Amino acid sequence: MPMGNLEIGDTKALRQEMVSDQLVRRGIKQSAILEAFNEIPRHLFVPHILPHEAYSDQPLPIKSGQTISQPYVVSLMLSYLDLHPAHHLLEIGSGSGYATAVMSKLCHHVTGIEVYEELLNDSINIIKQLGLLNIELKHASAWEHFSEGTVYDRIILWASPPRIPEHIFHNLKEGGILVAPEGKSEQYVWICTKIDGDIIKKRKDPVRFVPLVQGSVKEIDRNMRRK
């Protein structure tokens, strides 16, 4: 389906305003990132939110008690990720699928994992509507997926662990970059680069993300049913 058929009212103008006011004015300069944000319709990923609010400068609630992050924070973390067109990216906590869709415009392939099945199913449907073919979404947790041994050029987390799990770095290629929030009451974005097998960490901006849920998919599903 052509993306233009998915527009509602003047959402293209809202998207352009979001990019100019929230991203460009705050120093996001990479043209590929700006073009990706201009192209992906954010309102489709939060259908319970009015279109003008979908492009507002704030995180928004989605299912399973999660959030879709503030556009500027997403763009900032993507600027640290330094994505290239040939890269294979692992996304941990794909959530609504919005950032997944944006990143698909910046790299060769995105593998996204999400522990909450209702979020996964919704995001798969929207990504199919948009015709984004270089995305693979899986129902998995950050504690299970890595047993397959695949290594990635880039890895990004959209949820904050108290400390970034060491096993995730085993699946980062030499010279690769991982960008993630870390911490509980105080969270910061970290840029982690693998150099000669060692992880070089650089602390960046204070942020506020939902916690990275621990456990297997089965354990998390069971806990959700008890609520």
ABEGO torsion letter per residue (X at the ends): XBAAAABBEAAAAAAAAAAAAAAAAAGBABAAAAAAAAABBAAAABAABBAAAAABBBBBBBBGGBBBBBAAAAAAAAAAAGBBAABBBBBBGAEAGAAAAAAAAABABBBBBBABAAAAAAAAAAAAAAGBAABBBBBBBAAAAAAAGBBBABBBBABBBABBBAAAAAABBBGBBBBBBBEBABBBBBBBBBBGGBBBBBBBBBBBBBBBBBEBAAAAAAAAAAX
